[in-house]
């Protein structure tokens, strides 16, 4: 095997690999022998077909199969011999069977970047202190009262108000054409929850059972639903029914109904406060990790393999496509332009790839490894999240292609924990809390 290496760029190598006739001929002969046993040609007995006849009939098929086999058998030996460290599968740019019996193929290989770690310990980051305002607790209690409320059919002539439930048929039209994705019958519009958007609900206020209406809504370009984003949609709406909420009294009995182990409304408020605090702490941990990664990437600039970035983009597109499918949509039906989506996600993909390389390099330098107890904790966390047993989780991760990404995620988490412990974290008050406190002449606590 002869190998010629050309440096195309800092991270891309062009390998031209030549396999001699002595290697290629036996592979071709073996492939033709297999064809000879498996196929039937008129005028020839099975297994007795001359090779020249086989070549006339199956040359392209055999050469294609042998080429793939030869590449698979020799590529990894070639990169090992040249001491290359590829990060993704190669792109086989070309291959050819030569007249002298040799086989030549060209592999474009992206190699691992050489990273000289600079600043990664003692990163200075800010963490927003957790503040739970009384108004937030009031909102949570209001939601609990909504959930505990009894729905009753409204009296004749009752106009739709906030907190009511309007039962409607609706059809959306764009440029005069009915939108099949924007249609529903006997749909419950929970007034105040804005599940169909605030504008849609505001148009219903004051309307009564039996009313029909037609109105237009302009959706912003960044509207979460891609079917509606950036469109002027005309809605035809029929009010089928109106239901009013009868909410429970706000007293100690209400607290007991929400959580039997609580005795008073004050205890319910404290329980909500702790739950909101914990949720915010969990959310802020992710925010803190993002800031640490931003600093880390900023302090350690380097180029990344573009093929690896493209692979990451494709994975992101797959996820986006799966999310749309769950809503019965596709990129086309949702009006999503793939080229725009690729460019929109490119910077995110580059940062993900850089972050992964940096975390792996820090793990190597600091000798951070995933231990058995880390894997067990990971299993336990998934079991709790999806209400499964640990044994059920372990069964899911039996296959190599499933367990390796899982261990990689645990490894990165362990490195992030290390960076968090080493970081210089400054707590700052949230802007909203600071503004409110200044207005009251108080300091948030």
N, C-alpha and C positions, 0 to 999 in steps of 0.2 A: 504493500500500500504506500503510495507516494502522496504527500500532503504539502500543498503550497498555501501559505497564509498571507493575506493582504489586509492591512489595517485600513478599513474604509473610513472610520471615524474613531473618536476616543473610545467608544463602547461597542463598535461593530467590527467584526472580523469576517472576511470572505475566505472560506476554506474551499479550495479546489482539490478534490480527493480523487485519485486515480487508482483503480483496482486492476491488477494485471490479468491477462488472458487466463493464466493458470487458476485464478480464483473465479472468473466469470463463466468459463466454459462448463465446469462441472455443475454450476447452479442452473445454467440453461438446459443442460442435458437432463438433469433431474426433473425440471419442470416439464420438459417435453415427454419424458418417460411417464410422468403422472397423467398428462393429457392422453397419451397413447392408451393407457389402461382404462380411462374413463369415458372416452368418446367413441362414437360409431360413425364411420364414413362409408358411403356406398362403394362397394367393390373391394373393401379391405376388411379382413378379420380384426376383431378387437385385439389390440396389443401388437399388431403386425403392420402398422401403418409406417411407411418410410418417413424419416425425419424431414426430408425435403417437402413432402406433402403436408406434414404438420406445420412446417414453417410457412408454407403458402397460405394456410387456413387460419393459423393461430399466432402468428408472429407478434402482432401488436399486443394481444392479450398476455402472452408469455413474457414478453419483454417488460411489460408494465408491472406484472407480479414480481418478476425477478429483480427489477430495479428497486421496488419498494423493499424487498427482502434484503438486498445487498446494503441499502442505505441504513436500514434498521440494525443490521449486524455490524456495521463498521463505523457509524457516526460517533458513538460514545468512545470507542477506542481511539478515534482520531483526536477528539477534544482532550482526552486524557493524555495522549502522547504529546500534544502541544501545550499542556498545562493550562488550558483555558477553563474558565468558570462560567458556563452559560447560565442565564437566568430564566430563559423561556425556550420552548421548542424552536428549532431552527426553521428558517424559511428555505426550502429547497428551490433555488432560483432556476436551475436547469439540470438536466442529466442526459447522457448520450452513450450509446453503445458504439464504439469506434470500429473502423474496418479491420484494425489489427487485433480485435478481440477484447480490447480493454474496455472498461466502463468508467466514465468520468461523471462526477456530479459536483455541483456547487452549492454549498450551504452558507447562508448568511446567519451569523451567530452574534447575538447580543450578549456581552459579558458583564459580570458583576463590577460595578464601579469601585474604585479604590478610595476609601474614605479615611481621611485623617481627622479623627475627632478633635474638635476644639472645645468650646465651652458647652458643657452639658450638666455639670453639677452646680448647685447654687443658683439656678435660674430664678430671676426675680419676676414674680407674677402676683397679680392682685386677685383676691377672692372676695366676692360680695358676701357680706355678713347676712345671715338669715334673720329677716324681720317679718313677723306675722302681725298684720294690722287687725284691729277689731272689726273694721269694715269687711275684711276678707272672711272672717268667721261668720259675720252676719249673712254674707252671700251664700256661704255653704249651708247655713241653717235654712235660708230661704229655699235653696234647692231641695233640701231634705223635706221641707214642708210640701213642696210641689209633688215630690215622689210619693208622699204619704196621702196626698189629697184624693178625694173621691170625685169622679167625674159624673156630672148629671146633665141630662139634656136641657138646654136652655129654654126658657119660656118663649113663646111666639113673639117676634118683634125684637128680640134681644140682639143688639149689635155686637159684633165680634170685638173683644177687648183683650188687653194683655193678660196672659196666663190662661186664656181660653184655649180650647182645641177646636180648630175648624176642620171639618171633614170636607174635602174638595176633590173634584175632578179637574185636571188641568192638562193643557196641551200647549207646547211651545212651538212658535213659528219663526223661522229665520229666512229673510228675503222672500216671504210669502209661502214658504214650503214647511210642511209639518216636520218637526224633528222627532224621529222615532225614539231617541234616547231621552227626550224631555217630555214624558207623558206618564200620567198615572191616574188611577181611579180610586175613589174612596180613600184618599191619602190624608193622614192626620197631620195637620200643620199645628205644631205646638207653639203657640204664640209667645214670643220672647226668647225662644231658643235659637232662632235664626238658622235652622238647618237648611232652609232653601234660600237663605240670604235675607238681610234686614229689609231691603227694598221690596222683595216679594211679600213679606208679612205686612209691611206698613200699608200696602195697597188694599189689604183685606180689612183693616180696622174700620169698624162701624157697619160693615156689611152684615146682612141677615140671611138666614136659611132661605133658599130658593132664589137668591140673587145670582145674576150672571154678570161677568165683567170682562173687559178686554183692556189690557194695558201693556206698555212696553218698558223693558228694563235694559239698560246698557251695562254690560259686565266689563270690569277692567281687564286689561291684558294679563295681569298676574292672578286672575281669579283661580282658586284651587281646582275647580272642575274644568279640564281642558275642552270639554264639549261646549261650554258656555263662554270661556275666556275670550275677551275682546270682541264679543258679538252683541248686536242689538237683537233682543229676543222679544217677540210679542207673545203674551200669555193669554189664552182663553181659559177662564176659570168659572166653574159652577160650584156654588156653595150648597153642599148636600145636607149638612147638619152643623150645629154649633153646640159644644159642650162646655159647661163652666166647672171650675174647680172649687170644691168645698174643702178648704185647708183646715188641718187640725189646730187646736189652740196651742200656743207656744208656752208650755208649762213643764213641770217636772215629769208628768205622765208622758208627755211627748218624748222627753229624753229617754225614758225607760222603754218606750216602743222602738226607738231607734237602736238602742243597745241595752239589753236587759240588765247587764252588770252595772249600769249607771243609775244613780238615784236622783240627781238634780239636773236642772238646766245648766247650772254652772259647771258641773262635771262634764256635760256634753260639750260645752264651749272649750274646755281645757283639752278634751280628747281630740277635738277638731284642730286645735292649735298645734298639738304635738304631731298629728298626722300631716298637716300642711308643712310644718317645720322639717319633718323627715323627708317628705317628697321634695322639698326645695333643696335640702342638703344633697340628696341623691342627684338632682338635676345639676346642682352647682359643681358636683364632683366631675361630671362630664364636661362642663364648661371649663373647669380648672385644667383638666387633661388637655383640652383643645388649646388652651393658652400655653401650656408647657410645650406641646408639639409645635406650635407656631414659633415659639422662641428657639426651640431646638433646630428647626429647619432654617430659621433665619441666621443662626450662628454657625451653621455647617452647610454652606452652599456646595452643591455638586450636581453633575449632569446625571440623568437617569435614562435607561434604555427605552427608546420610543416604542418598541414592540411590546414591552411590558406595560407601558402606559396604555397602549391600544387595547391590550388584553383587559386591563382594569376598566376601561371605558365600556368594552363589550359586556362585562359582567354587570355594570351599572345599567346598561340598556336592557339587559335581560330582566333585571329586577323591576325596572320601570314598566316593561311589557307585561310582566306577571301581575303587577298592581293594577294595570288597566284591564287585564283579562278578568280579574275578580269583579270588576264593575261591568263586564260584558262589552268592553271596548277594545279597540286596537289602536296602534299609532295612527293609522289612516283615518279611522272613524273619529278619533279624538282631535284630528287636525294637527298632529305633531309632526314637525319636519325633522327627519332623522339627522341631517347634516347640522342643523342648528342645535339639536340636543347633544350631539357629539361635542361640538365646540363649547357648549355651556358646561359640560362635565369635564372637559380636558384639564383645567386647572386643579379641580378637586382630585382627579385621578393622579396627576403629577405629585400632589402633596401626599396622597396616600402611599404612593410608591416610595417617595423619599422618606416618609415617616417609618415605613416598614424596614427599609435598609438601615436607617439610623438606630432604630430599636434593636435590630439584630447585631449591629456593630457594638453597641453599648453592652448588650448581653454577653458578647464575646470577650470584651475587655474586662468587664466586671464579673465574669464567670457566673452569670445568672442562668440557671437551668430550671426546667419544669420537673418537679418531683412528683412522686406518686400521690402525696397528700394534696398537691395542687389540682391534679386531675380528679381526685375524689370530690374535692370542694366544687369543682366545675360541674361534675355530674349532679351533685346535690342541688346546686343552684338552678340547673335546668329542670330538675325534677320538681322543685318547688314552683318554678315559674309556670310550668305546663301541667301541674298537678298529676305527675307521673311518679312511678316508683324509680328508685335509682337503678334497679335491675333492668327496667324497661328502657331507660336512657342508655345504659351500657350496650344493650342489644342493638340500638340504633347506630352506635358508633363502632360496630364490629369491623366494618369495611375500611380499608386504608384511605380511600378517597374522601371518607367522611371524618375520620378521626384526625387526620393530619391538619386540616384547617382549624379544627377545634383546639388542638394542642398549640398551634401557631398563635391563636387568639389568647390562650392562657399565658403563653410565653410573653407576648407583647404587654398584656395586663401586668405581669410581674415586673417587667422593666419599667412600666409607667408608675407602678407603686414605688419603685426605687427612686425614680426621678422626683416624684411628689415628696418623698421623705427628705430628699436632698435640697429641694427648692426653698427659696426664701419667699414665703407667702405673706403678703400684707392684706389684712382684712379692711375692706372699705364699705361704707354704708351704701345701700342701694339708692339710686337717684330719686326714686319716687318717695322713699321714706325720708330722705334728707330734705326734700322740698316741703313735705308735709310738716316735718318737725320744725323747720325754720319758720313756717307760717304760724305755728303754734308757740314758737319760742322754746321748743323742747329738743332734747337729743334722743334719737331713736334707741330703743333697748331691745 
